[in-house]
């Protein structure tokens, strides 16, 4: 089993998940499971840092949307930070850049929590 992605709780109460490598099948189950676990544990304001992502496909996008749905169902939200050009291009191509909102910094993702 692959180790979970590194996470960090901010002083404002958001949880940052630092995704790295590839977000594609079959590696994407790791992200989906960790996002679900975070929300179930009470982390409803989730920031996914994508600055370390080399590749993403539709299954990776699906995992992010699954995490978004879980966070919203729990009264929170999931936001992206620093998507690489590859990720930004895929989000734009799939017209999901308005659903999965991207921000420049962790602080910008949930300014109302600061």
PAPA-752751 format. One record per atom (N, C-alpha, C): residue number from 1; residue in three letters; atom name; x, y, z. Coordinates in Angstrom, 1 decimal, decimal comma. Example, Ala and Ser with C-alpha at 12.3 -4.5 7.8 and 13.67 -1.06 7.14 Angstrom:
BEGIN
resi:1; resn:ALA; name:N; px:13,2; py:-5,7; pz:7,8 $
resi:1; resn:ALA; name:CA; px:12,3; py:-4,5; pz:7,8 $
resi:1; resn:ALA; name:C; px:13,2; py:-3,3; pz:7,8 $
resi:2; resn:SER; name:N; px:12,8; py:-2,2; pz:7,1 $
resi:2; resn:SER; name:CA; px:13,7; py:-1,1; pz:7,1 $
resi:2; resn:SER; name:C; px:12,9; py:0,0; pz:7,9 $
This chain:
BEGIN
resi:1; resn:UNK; name:N; px:0,8; py:-1,2; pz:0,0 $
resi:1; resn:UNK; name:CA; px:0,0; py:0,0; pz:0,0 $
resi:1; resn:UNK; name:C; px:0,9; py:1,2; pz:0,0 $
resi:2; resn:UNK; name:N; px:0,5; py:2,2; pz:-0,8 $
resi:2; resn:UNK; name:CA; px:1,3; py:3,5; pz:-0,9 $
resi:2; resn:UNK; name:C; px:1,0; py:4,4; pz:0,3 $
resi:3; resn:UNK; name:N; px:2,0; py:5,0; pz:0,7 $
resi:3; resn:UNK; name:CA; px:1,9; py:6,0; pz:1,9 $
resi:3; resn:UNK; name:C; px:0,9; py:7,1; pz:1,5 $
resi:4; resn:UNK; name:N; px:0,2; py:7,6; pz:2,5 $
resi:4; resn:UNK; name:CA; px:-0,7; py:8,7; pz:2,2 $
resi:4; resn:UNK; name:C; px:0,1; py:10,0; pz:1,8 $
resi:5; resn:UNK; name:N; px:-0,6; py:10,9; pz:1,1 $
resi:5; resn:UNK; name:CA; px:0,0; py:12,2; pz:0,9 $
resi:5; resn:UNK; name:C; px:0,2; py:12,9; pz:2,1 $
resi:6; resn:UNK; name:N; px:1,2; py:13,8; pz:2,2 $
resi:6; resn:UNK; name:CA; px:1,4; py:14,7; pz:3,3 $
resi:6; resn:UNK; name:C; px:0,3; py:15,7; pz:3,5 $
resi:7; resn:UNK; name:N; px:-0,1; py:15,9; pz:4,7 $
resi:7; resn:UNK; name:CA; px:-1,1; py:16,9; pz:5,0 $
resi:7; resn:UNK; name:C; px:-0,6; py:17,9; pz:6,0 $
resi:8; resn:UNK; name:N; px:-1,3; py:19,0; pz:6,1 $
resi:8; resn:UNK; name:CA; px:-1,0; py:20,0; pz:7,1 $
resi:8; resn:UNK; name:C; px:-2,2; py:20,8; pz:7,5 $
resi:9; resn:UNK; name:N; px:-2,4; py:21,0; pz:8,7 $
resi:9; resn:UNK; name:CA; px:-3,6; py:21,7; pz:9,2 $
resi:9; resn:UNK; name:C; px:-3,1; py:23,2; pz:9,4 $
resi:10; resn:UNK; name:N; px:-3,8; py:24,1; pz:8,8 $
resi:10; resn:UNK; name:CA; px:-3,4; py:25,5; pz:8,9 $
resi:10; resn:UNK; name:C; px:-4,0; py:26,1; pz:10,2 $
resi:11; resn:UNK; name:N; px:-3,5; py:27,2; pz:10,6 $
resi:11; resn:UNK; name:CA; px:-4,0; py:27,9; pz:11,8 $
resi:11; resn:UNK; name:C; px:-5,4; py:28,4; pz:11,6 $
resi:12; resn:UNK; name:N; px:-5,9; py:28,5; pz:10,3 $
resi:12; resn:UNK; name:CA; px:-7,2; py:29,0; pz:10,0 $
resi:12; resn:UNK; name:C; px:-8,2; py:27,8; pz:10,0 $
resi:13; resn:UNK; name:N; px:-7,7; py:26,6; pz:10,1 $
resi:13; resn:UNK; name:CA; px:-8,6; py:25,4; pz:10,2 $
resi:13; resn:UNK; name:C; px:-8,8; py:24,7; pz:8,9 $
resi:14; resn:UNK; name:N; px:-8,1; py:25,1; pz:7,8 $
resi:14; resn:UNK; name:CA; px:-8,1; py:24,3; pz:6,6 $
resi:14; resn:UNK; name:C; px:-7,1; py:23,2; pz:6,6 $
resi:15; resn:UNK; name:N; px:-7,3; py:22,2; pz:5,9 $
resi:15; resn:UNK; name:CA; px:-6,4; py:21,1; pz:5,8 $
resi:15; resn:UNK; name:C; px:-5,8; py:21,1; pz:4,4 $
resi:16; resn:UNK; name:N; px:-4,5; py:21,1; pz:4,3 $
resi:16; resn:UNK; name:CA; px:-3,8; py:21,1; pz:3,0 $
resi:16; resn:UNK; name:C; px:-3,3; py:19,7; pz:2,7 $
resi:17; resn:UNK; name:N; px:-3,6; py:19,2; pz:1,6 $
resi:17; resn:UNK; name:CA; px:-3,1; py:17,9; pz:1,1 $
resi:17; resn:UNK; name:C; px:-2,2; py:18,2; pz:0,0 $
resi:18; resn:UNK; name:N; px:-0,9; py:17,7; pz:0,1 $
resi:18; resn:UNK; name:CA; px:0,1; py:17,9; pz:-0,9 $
resi:18; resn:UNK; name:C; px:0,2; py:16,7; pz:-1,8 $
resi:19; resn:UNK; name:N; px:-0,5; py:16,8; pz:-3,0 $
resi:19; resn:UNK; name:CA; px:-0,5; py:15,7; pz:-3,9 $
resi:19; resn:UNK; name:C; px:0,8; py:15,7; pz:-4,7 $
resi:20; resn:UNK; name:N; px:1,4; py:14,6; pz:-5,0 $
resi:20; resn:UNK; name:CA; px:2,6; py:14,5; pz:-5,8 $
resi:20; resn:UNK; name:C; px:2,5; py:13,4; pz:-6,8 $
resi:21; resn:UNK; name:N; px:3,3; py:13,5; pz:-7,8 $
resi:21; resn:UNK; name:CA; px:3,4; py:12,4; pz:-8,8 $
resi:21; resn:UNK; name:C; px:2,3; py:12,5; pz:-9,9 $
resi:22; resn:UNK; name:N; px:1,6; py:11,3; pz:-10,1 $
resi:22; resn:UNK; name:CA; px:0,6; py:11,2; pz:-11,1 $
resi:22; resn:UNK; name:C; px:-0,7; py:11,0; pz:-10,5 $
resi:23; resn:UNK; name:N; px:-1,7; py:11,7; pz:-11,0 $
resi:23; resn:UNK; name:CA; px:-3,1; py:11,5; pz:-10,6 $
resi:23; resn:UNK; name:C; px:-3,8; py:10,8; pz:-11,8 $
resi:24; resn:UNK; name:N; px:-3,5; py:9,5; pz:-12,0 $
resi:24; resn:UNK; name:CA; px:-4,2; py:8,8; pz:-13,0 $
resi:24; resn:UNK; name:C; px:-4,4; py:7,3; pz:-12,5 $
resi:25; resn:UNK; name:N; px:-5,1; py:6,6; pz:-13,3 $
resi:25; resn:UNK; name:CA; px:-5,4; py:5,2; pz:-13,0 $
resi:25; resn:UNK; name:C; px:-4,1; py:4,4; pz:-13,1 $
resi:26; resn:UNK; name:N; px:-3,8; py:3,6; pz:-12,1 $
resi:26; resn:UNK; name:CA; px:-4,5; py:3,2; pz:-10,9 $
resi:26; resn:UNK; name:C; px:-4,1; py:4,0; pz:-9,6 $
resi:27; resn:UNK; name:N; px:-3,2; py:5,0; pz:-9,8 $
resi:27; resn:UNK; name:CA; px:-2,6; py:5,7; pz:-8,6 $
resi:27; resn:UNK; name:C; px:-3,7; py:6,6; pz:-7,9 $
resi:28; resn:UNK; name:N; px:-4,8; py:6,8; pz:-8,6 $
resi:28; resn:UNK; name:CA; px:-5,8; py:7,8; pz:-8,1 $
resi:28; resn:UNK; name:C; px:-6,5; py:7,3; pz:-6,9 $
resi:29; resn:UNK; name:N; px:-6,6; py:6,0; pz:-6,7 $
resi:29; resn:UNK; name:CA; px:-7,3; py:5,5; pz:-5,5 $
resi:29; resn:UNK; name:C; px:-6,8; py:6,1; pz:-4,2 $
resi:30; resn:UNK; name:N; px:-5,5; py:6,3; pz:-4,2 $
resi:30; resn:UNK; name:CA; px:-4,8; py:6,8; pz:-3,0 $
resi:30; resn:UNK; name:C; px:-5,4; py:8,2; pz:-2,6 $
resi:31; resn:UNK; name:N; px:-5,6; py:9,1; pz:-3,7 $
resi:31; resn:UNK; name:CA; px:-6,1; py:10,4; pz:-3,4 $
resi:31; resn:UNK; name:C; px:-7,6; py:10,3; pz:-3,0 $
resi:32; resn:UNK; name:N; px:-8,4; py:9,5; pz:-3,7 $
resi:32; resn:UNK; name:CA; px:-9,8; py:9,4; pz:-3,4 $
resi:32; resn:UNK; name:C; px:-10,0; py:8,9; pz:-1,9 $
resi:33; resn:UNK; name:N; px:-9,3; py:7,9; pz:-1,5 $
resi:33; resn:UNK; name:CA; px:-9,4; py:7,4; pz:-0,2 $
resi:33; resn:UNK; name:C; px:-9,0; py:8,4; pz:0,9 $
resi:34; resn:UNK; name:N; px:-7,9; py:9,1; pz:0,6 $
resi:34; resn:UNK; name:CA; px:-7,4; py:10,1; pz:1,6 $
resi:34; resn:UNK; name:C; px:-8,3; py:11,3; pz:1,7 $
resi:35; resn:UNK; name:N; px:-8,9; py:11,7; pz:0,6 $
resi:35; resn:UNK; name:CA; px:-9,8; py:12,9; pz:0,7 $
resi:35; resn:UNK; name:C; px:-11,1; py:12,4; pz:1,5 $
resi:36; resn:UNK; name:N; px:-11,6; py:11,2; pz:1,2 $
resi:36; resn:UNK; name:CA; px:-12,8; py:10,7; pz:1,9 $
resi:36; resn:UNK; name:C; px:-12,5; py:10,6; pz:3,4 $
resi:37; resn:UNK; name:N; px:-11,3; py:10,1; pz:3,8 $
resi:37; resn:UNK; name:CA; px:-10,9; py:9,9; pz:5,2 $
resi:37; resn:UNK; name:C; px:-10,8; py:11,3; pz:5,9 $
resi:38; resn:UNK; name:N; px:-10,2; py:12,3; pz:5,2 $
resi:38; resn:UNK; name:CA; px:-10,1; py:13,6; pz:5,8 $
resi:38; resn:UNK; name:C; px:-11,4; py:14,2; pz:6,1 $
resi:39; resn:UNK; name:N; px:-12,3; py:14,1; pz:5,2 $
resi:39; resn:UNK; name:CA; px:-13,7; py:14,7; pz:5,4 $
resi:39; resn:UNK; name:C; px:-14,4; py:13,9; pz:6,5 $
resi:40; resn:UNK; name:N; px:-14,3; py:12,6; pz:6,5 $
resi:40; resn:UNK; name:CA; px:-15,0; py:11,8; pz:7,5 $
resi:40; resn:UNK; name:C; px:-14,4; py:12,1; pz:8,9 $
resi:41; resn:UNK; name:N; px:-13,1; py:12,6; pz:9,0 $
resi:41; resn:UNK; name:CA; px:-12,5; py:12,9; pz:10,2 $
resi:41; resn:UNK; name:C; px:-12,8; py:14,3; pz:10,6 $
resi:42; resn:UNK; name:N; px:-13,6; py:15,1; pz:9,8 $
resi:42; resn:UNK; name:CA; px:-14,0; py:16,4; pz:10,2 $
resi:42; resn:UNK; name:C; px:-13,3; py:17,5; pz:9,5 $
resi:43; resn:UNK; name:N; px:-12,4; py:17,2; pz:8,6 $
resi:43; resn:UNK; name:CA; px:-11,7; py:18,3; pz:7,8 $
resi:43; resn:UNK; name:C; px:-12,5; py:18,6; pz:6,6 $
resi:44; resn:UNK; name:N; px:-13,4; py:19,6; pz:6,7 $
resi:44; resn:UNK; name:CA; px:-14,3; py:19,9; pz:5,6 $
resi:44; resn:UNK; name:C; px:-13,8; py:21,1; pz:4,7 $
resi:45; resn:UNK; name:N; px:-12,8; py:21,8; pz:5,2 $
resi:45; resn:UNK; name:CA; px:-12,2; py:22,8; pz:4,3 $
resi:45; resn:UNK; name:C; px:-10,9; py:22,3; pz:3,9 $
resi:46; resn:UNK; name:N; px:-10,9; py:21,7; pz:2,6 $
resi:46; resn:UNK; name:CA; px:-9,7; py:21,0; pz:2,1 $
resi:46; resn:UNK; name:C; px:-9,1; py:21,8; pz:1,0 $
resi:47; resn:UNK; name:N; px:-7,8; py:21,9; pz:1,0 $
resi:47; resn:UNK; name:CA; px:-7,0; py:22,5; pz:0,0 $
resi:47; resn:UNK; name:C; px:-6,1; py:21,4; pz:-0,6 $
resi:48; resn:UNK; name:N; px:-6,2; py:21,2; pz:-1,9 $
resi:48; resn:UNK; name:CA; px:-5,3; py:20,2; pz:-2,6 $
resi:48; resn:UNK; name:C; px:-4,2; py:21,0; pz:-3,3 $
resi:49; resn:UNK; name:N; px:-3,0; py:20,9; pz:-2,8 $
resi:49; resn:UNK; name:CA; px:-1,9; py:21,5; pz:-3,5 $
resi:49; resn:UNK; name:C; px:-1,4; py:20,6; pz:-4,6 $
resi:50; resn:UNK; name:N; px:-1,5; py:21,1; pz:-5,8 $
resi:50; resn:UNK; name:CA; px:-1,2; py:20,3; pz:-7,0 $
resi:50; resn:UNK; name:C; px:0,1; py:20,7; pz:-7,7 $
resi:51; resn:UNK; name:N; px:1,0; py:21,4; pz:-6,9 $
resi:51; resn:UNK; name:CA; px:2,2; py:21,9; pz:-7,5 $
resi:51; resn:UNK; name:C; px:3,2; py:20,7; pz:-7,8 $
resi:52; resn:UNK; name:N; px:3,0; py:19,6; pz:-7,2 $
resi:52; resn:UNK; name:CA; px:3,8; py:18,4; pz:-7,4 $
resi:52; resn:UNK; name:C; px:3,3; py:17,4; pz:-8,4 $
resi:53; resn:UNK; name:N; px:2,3; py:17,7; pz:-9,2 $
resi:53; resn:UNK; name:CA; px:1,6; py:16,8; pz:-10,0 $
resi:53; resn:UNK; name:C; px:2,2; py:16,8; pz:-11,4 $
resi:54; resn:UNK; name:N; px:2,7; py:15,6; pz:-11,9 $
resi:54; resn:UNK; name:CA; px:3,3; py:15,5; pz:-13,2 $
resi:54; resn:UNK; name:C; px:2,3; py:15,2; pz:-14,3 $
resi:55; resn:UNK; name:N; px:1,2; py:14,5; pz:-14,0 $
resi:55; resn:UNK; name:CA; px:0,2; py:14,1; pz:-15,0 $
resi:55; resn:UNK; name:C; px:-1,1; py:13,9; pz:-14,3 $
resi:56; resn:UNK; name:N; px:-2,2; py:14,1; pz:-15,0 $
resi:56; resn:UNK; name:CA; px:-3,6; py:13,8; pz:-14,5 $
resi:56; resn:UNK; name:C; px:-4,4; py:13,4; pz:-15,7 $
resi:57; resn:UNK; name:N; px:-5,4; py:12,5; pz:-15,4 $
resi:57; resn:UNK; name:CA; px:-6,3; py:12,0; pz:-16,4 $
resi:57; resn:UNK; name:C; px:-7,7; py:12,2; pz:-15,8 $
resi:58; resn:UNK; name:N; px:-8,7; py:11,6; pz:-16,5 $
resi:58; resn:UNK; name:CA; px:-10,1; py:11,8; pz:-16,1 $
resi:58; resn:UNK; name:C; px:-10,3; py:11,1; pz:-14,7 $
resi:59; resn:UNK; name:N; px:-9,6; py:10,0; pz:-14,4 $
resi:59; resn:UNK; name:CA; px:-9,8; py:9,4; pz:-13,1 $
resi:59; resn:UNK; name:C; px:-9,3; py:10,3; pz:-12,0 $
resi:60; resn:UNK; name:N; px:-8,2; py:11,1; pz:-12,2 $
resi:60; resn:UNK; name:CA; px:-7,7; py:12,0; pz:-11,3 $
resi:60; resn:UNK; name:C; px:-8,7; py:13,2; pz:-11,0 $
resi:61; resn:UNK; name:N; px:-9,3; py:13,6; pz:-12,1 $
resi:61; resn:UNK; name:CA; px:-10,3; py:14,7; pz:-12,0 $
resi:61; resn:UNK; name:C; px:-11,5; py:14,2; pz:-11,3 $
resi:62; resn:UNK; name:N; px:-11,9; py:12,9; pz:-11,5 $
resi:62; resn:UNK; name:CA; px:-13,0; py:12,3; pz:-10,8 $
resi:62; resn:UNK; name:C; px:-12,7; py:12,2; pz:-9,3 $
resi:63; resn:UNK; name:N; px:-11,5; py:11,9; pz:-8,9 $
resi:63; resn:UNK; name:CA; px:-11,2; py:11,8; pz:-7,5 $
resi:63; resn:UNK; name:C; px:-11,3; py:13,2; pz:-6,9 $
resi:64; resn:UNK; name:N; px:-10,9; py:14,3; pz:-7,6 $
resi:64; resn:UNK; name:CA; px:-11,0; py:15,6; pz:-7,0 $
resi:64; resn:UNK; name:C; px:-12,5; py:16,0; pz:-6,9 $
resi:65; resn:UNK; name:N; px:-13,3; py:15,7; pz:-7,9 $
resi:65; resn:UNK; name:CA; px:-14,7; py:16,0; pz:-7,8 $
resi:65; resn:UNK; name:C; px:-15,4; py:15,2; pz:-6,7 $
resi:66; resn:UNK; name:N; px:-15,0; py:13,9; pz:-6,5 $
resi:66; resn:UNK; name:CA; px:-15,5; py:13,1; pz:-5,4 $
resi:66; resn:UNK; name:C; px:-15,2; py:13,8; pz:-4,1 $
resi:67; resn:UNK; name:N; px:-13,9; py:14,3; pz:-3,9 $
resi:67; resn:UNK; name:CA; px:-13,6; py:15,0; pz:-2,7 $
resi:67; resn:UNK; name:C; px:-14,3; py:16,3; pz:-2,5 $
resi:68; resn:UNK; name:N; px:-14,6; py:17,0; pz:-3,6 $
resi:68; resn:UNK; name:CA; px:-15,4; py:18,2; pz:-3,6 $
resi:68; resn:UNK; name:C; px:-16,8; py:17,9; pz:-3,1 $
resi:69; resn:UNK; name:N; px:-17,4; py:16,9; pz:-3,6 $
resi:69; resn:UNK; name:CA; px:-18,8; py:16,5; pz:-3,2 $
resi:69; resn:UNK; name:C; px:-18,8; py:16,1; pz:-1,8 $
resi:70; resn:UNK; name:N; px:-17,8; py:15,3; pz:-1,3 $
resi:70; resn:UNK; name:CA; px:-17,8; py:14,9; pz:0,1 $
resi:70; resn:UNK; name:C; px:-17,6; py:16,2; pz:1,0 $
resi:71; resn:UNK; name:N; px:-16,8; py:17,1; pz:0,7 $
resi:71; resn:UNK; name:CA; px:-16,6; py:18,3; pz:1,5 $
resi:71; resn:UNK; name:C; px:-17,8; py:19,1; pz:1,5 $
resi:72; resn:UNK; name:N; px:-18,4; py:19,3; pz:0,4 $
resi:72; resn:UNK; name:CA; px:-19,7; py:20,1; pz:0,3 $
resi:72; resn:UNK; name:C; px:-20,8; py:19,5; pz:1,1 $
resi:73; resn:UNK; name:N; px:-20,9; py:18,2; pz:1,0 $
resi:73; resn:UNK; name:CA; px:-21,9; py:17,5; pz:1,8 $
resi:73; resn:UNK; name:C; px:-21,8; py:17,6; pz:3,3 $
resi:74; resn:UNK; name:N; px:-20,5; py:17,8; pz:3,7 $
resi:74; resn:UNK; name:CA; px:-20,2; py:18,0; pz:5,1 $
resi:74; resn:UNK; name:C; px:-20,2; py:19,5; pz:5,5 $
resi:75; resn:UNK; name:N; px:-20,6; py:20,4; pz:4,6 $
resi:75; resn:UNK; name:CA; px:-20,7; py:21,8; pz:4,9 $
resi:75; resn:UNK; name:C; px:-19,5; py:22,6; pz:4,6 $
resi:76; resn:UNK; name:N; px:-18,6; py:22,0; pz:3,9 $
resi:76; resn:UNK; name:CA; px:-17,3; py:22,7; pz:3,6 $
resi:76; resn:UNK; name:C; px:-17,1; py:22,9; pz:2,1 $
resi:77; resn:UNK; name:N; px:-15,8; py:22,8; pz:1,7 $
resi:77; resn:UNK; name:CA; px:-15,5; py:23,0; pz:0,3 $
resi:77; resn:UNK; name:C; px:-14,1; py:22,4; pz:0,0 $
resi:78; resn:UNK; name:N; px:-13,8; py:22,1; pz:-1,2 $
resi:78; resn:UNK; name:CA; px:-12,5; py:21,7; pz:-1,6 $
resi:78; resn:UNK; name:C; px:-12,0; py:22,6; pz:-2,7 $
resi:79; resn:UNK; name:N; px:-10,8; py:23,1; pz:-2,5 $
resi:79; resn:UNK; name:CA; px:-10,2; py:24,1; pz:-3,5 $
resi:79; resn:UNK; name:C; px:-8,8; py:23,7; pz:-3,8 $
resi:80; resn:UNK; name:N; px:-8,4; py:24,0; pz:-5,0 $
resi:80; resn:UNK; name:CA; px:-7,1; py:23,7; pz:-5,5 $
resi:80; resn:UNK; name:C; px:-6,1; py:24,8; pz:-5,4 $
resi:81; resn:UNK; name:N; px:-4,8; py:24,5; pz:-5,2 $
resi:81; resn:UNK; name:CA; px:-3,8; py:25,5; pz:-5,2 $
resi:81; resn:UNK; name:C; px:-2,7; py:25,0; pz:-6,1 $
resi:82; resn:UNK; name:N; px:-2,1; py:26,0; pz:-6,8 $
resi:82; resn:UNK; name:CA; px:-1,0; py:25,9; pz:-7,7 $
resi:82; resn:UNK; name:C; px:-1,0; py:24,7; pz:-8,6 $
resi:83; resn:UNK; name:N; px:-2,0; py:24,6; pz:-9,4 $
resi:83; resn:UNK; name:CA; px:-2,0; py:23,5; pz:-10,4 $
resi:83; resn:UNK; name:C; px:-0,9; py:23,7; pz:-11,4 $
resi:84; resn:UNK; name:N; px:-0,3; py:22,6; pz:-11,7 $
resi:84; resn:UNK; name:CA; px:0,8; py:22,7; pz:-12,8 $
resi:84; resn:UNK; name:C; px:0,1; py:23,0; pz:-14,1 $
resi:85; resn:UNK; name:N; px:0,9; py:23,5; pz:-15,1 $
resi:85; resn:UNK; name:CA; px:0,3; py:23,8; pz:-16,4 $
resi:85; resn:UNK; name:C; px:-0,5; py:22,6; pz:-17,0 $
resi:86; resn:UNK; name:N; px:0,0; py:21,4; pz:-16,8 $
resi:86; resn:UNK; name:CA; px:-0,7; py:20,2; pz:-17,2 $
resi:86; resn:UNK; name:C; px:-2,1; py:20,0; pz:-16,6 $
resi:87; resn:UNK; name:N; px:-2,2; py:20,2; pz:-15,3 $
resi:87; resn:UNK; name:CA; px:-3,4; py:20,1; pz:-14,6 $
resi:87; resn:UNK; name:C; px:-4,4; py:21,3; pz:-15,0 $
resi:88; resn:UNK; name:N; px:-3,8; py:22,5; pz:-15,1 $
resi:88; resn:UNK; name:CA; px:-4,7; py:23,6; pz:-15,5 $
resi:88; resn:UNK; name:C; px:-5,2; py:23,4; pz:-16,9 $
resi:89; resn:UNK; name:N; px:-4,4; py:22,9; pz:-17,8 $
resi:89; resn:UNK; name:CA; px:-4,9; py:22,6; pz:-19,1 $
resi:89; resn:UNK; name:C; px:-6,0; py:21,6; pz:-19,2 $
resi:90; resn:UNK; name:N; px:-5,9; py:20,5; pz:-18,4 $
resi:90; resn:UNK; name:CA; px:-6,9; py:19,5; pz:-18,4 $
resi:90; resn:UNK; name:C; px:-8,2; py:20,1; pz:-17,8 $
resi:91; resn:UNK; name:N; px:-8,1; py:20,8; pz:-16,7 $
resi:91; resn:UNK; name:CA; px:-9,3; py:21,4; pz:-16,1 $
resi:91; resn:UNK; name:C; px:-10,0; py:22,4; pz:-17,1 $
resi:92; resn:UNK; name:N; px:-9,2; py:23,1; pz:-17,8 $
resi:92; resn:UNK; name:CA; px:-9,8; py:24,1; pz:-18,7 $
resi:92; resn:UNK; name:C; px:-10,4; py:23,3; pz:-19,9 $
resi:93; resn:UNK; name:N; px:-9,7; py:22,3; pz:-20,4 $
resi:93; resn:UNK; name:CA; px:-10,2; py:21,5; pz:-21,5 $
resi:93; resn:UNK; name:C; px:-11,6; py:20,8; pz:-21,2 $
resi:94; resn:UNK; name:N; px:-11,7; py:20,4; pz:-19,9 $
resi:94; resn:UNK; name:CA; px:-12,9; py:19,7; pz:-19,5 $
resi:94; resn:UNK; name:C; px:-14,0; py:20,7; pz:-18,9 $
resi:95; resn:UNK; name:N; px:-13,7; py:22,0; pz:-19,1 $
resi:95; resn:UNK; name:CA; px:-14,6; py:23,1; pz:-18,5 $
resi:95; resn:UNK; name:C; px:-14,9; py:22,9; pz:-17,1 $
resi:96; resn:UNK; name:N; px:-13,9; py:22,5; pz:-16,3 $
resi:96; resn:UNK; name:CA; px:-14,1; py:22,3; pz:-14,9 $
resi:96; resn:UNK; name:C; px:-13,3; py:23,3; pz:-14,0 $
resi:97; resn:UNK; name:N; px:-12,7; py:24,3; pz:-14,7 $
resi:97; resn:UNK; name:CA; px:-11,9; py:25,3; pz:-14,0 $
resi:97; resn:UNK; name:C; px:-12,8; py:26,2; pz:-13,1 $
resi:98; resn:UNK; name:N; px:-14,1; py:26,2; pz:-13,4 $
resi:98; resn:UNK; name:CA; px:-15,0; py:27,0; pz:-12,5 $
resi:98; resn:UNK; name:C; px:-15,6; py:26,1; pz:-11,4 $
resi:99; resn:UNK; name:N; px:-15,6; py:24,8; pz:-11,6 $
resi:99; resn:UNK; name:CA; px:-16,1; py:23,9; pz:-10,5 $
resi:99; resn:UNK; name:C; px:-15,1; py:23,6; pz:-9,5 $
resi:100; resn:UNK; name:N; px:-13,9; py:23,3; pz:-10,0 $
resi:100; resn:UNK; name:CA; px:-12,7; py:23,1; pz:-9,1 $
resi:100; resn:UNK; name:C; px:-11,9; py:24,3; pz:-9,2 $
resi:101; resn:UNK; name:N; px:-12,1; py:25,2; pz:-8,3 $
resi:101; resn:UNK; name:CA; px:-11,5; py:26,5; pz:-8,3 $
resi:101; resn:UNK; name:C; px:-10,0; py:26,4; pz:-7,9 $
resi:102; resn:UNK; name:N; px:-9,2; py:27,1; pz:-8,6 $
resi:102; resn:UNK; name:CA; px:-7,7; py:27,1; pz:-8,3 $
resi:102; resn:UNK; name:C; px:-7,3; py:28,5; pz:-7,8 $
resi:103; resn:UNK; name:N; px:-6,4; py:28,4; pz:-6,9 $
resi:103; resn:UNK; name:CA; px:-5,8; py:29,6; pz:-6,2 $
resi:103; resn:UNK; name:C; px:-4,3; py:29,6; pz:-6,3 $
resi:104; resn:UNK; name:N; px:-3,7; py:30,8; pz:-6,1 $
resi:104; resn:UNK; name:CA; px:-2,3; py:30,9; pz:-6,2 $
resi:104; resn:UNK; name:C; px:-1,6; py:30,4; pz:-4,9 $
resi:105; resn:UNK; name:N; px:-2,2; py:30,6; pz:-3,8 $
resi:105; resn:UNK; name:CA; px:-1,6; py:30,2; pz:-2,5 $
resi:105; resn:UNK; name:C; px:-2,5; py:29,6; pz:-1,6 $
resi:106; resn:UNK; name:N; px:-2,0; py:28,9; pz:-0,6 $
resi:106; resn:UNK; name:CA; px:-2,8; py:28,3; pz:0,4 $
resi:106; resn:UNK; name:C; px:-3,7; py:29,3; pz:1,1 $
resi:107; resn:UNK; name:N; px:-3,2; py:30,4; pz:1,4 $
resi:107; resn:UNK; name:CA; px:-3,9; py:31,5; pz:2,1 $
resi:107; resn:UNK; name:C; px:-5,1; py:32,0; pz:1,3 $
resi:108; resn:UNK; name:N; px:-4,9; py:32,1; pz:0,0 $
resi:108; resn:UNK; name:CA; px:-5,9; py:32,6; pz:-0,9 $
resi:108; resn:UNK; name:C; px:-7,1; py:31,6; pz:-1,1 $
resi:109; resn:UNK; name:N; px:-6,9; py:30,3; pz:-0,8 $
resi:109; resn:UNK; name:CA; px:-7,9; py:29,3; pz:-1,0 $
resi:109; resn:UNK; name:C; px:-9,1; py:29,5; pz:-0,1 $
resi:110; resn:UNK; name:N; px:-8,9; py:29,8; pz:1,1 $
resi:110; resn:UNK; name:CA; px:-10,0; py:30,0; pz:2,1 $
resi:110; resn:UNK; name:C; px:-9,7; py:31,3; pz:2,9 $
resi:111; resn:UNK; name:N; px:-9,8; py:32,5; pz:2,2 $
resi:111; resn:UNK; name:CA; px:-9,5; py:33,7; pz:2,9 $
resi:111; resn:UNK; name:C; px:-10,5; py:34,0; pz:4,1 $
resi:112; resn:UNK; name:N; px:-11,8; py:33,5; pz:3,9 $
resi:112; resn:UNK; name:CA; px:-12,8; py:33,8; pz:5,0 $
resi:112; resn:UNK; name:C; px:-12,4; py:33,1; pz:6,3 $
resi:113; resn:UNK; name:N; px:-11,5; py:32,1; pz:6,3 $
resi:113; resn:UNK; name:CA; px:-11,2; py:31,3; pz:7,5 $
resi:113; resn:UNK; name:C; px:-10,1; py:32,0; pz:8,2 $
resi:114; resn:UNK; name:N; px:-9,4; py:32,9; pz:7,5 $
resi:114; resn:UNK; name:CA; px:-8,2; py:33,6; pz:8,2 $
resi:114; resn:UNK; name:C; px:-8,6; py:34,6; pz:9,1 $
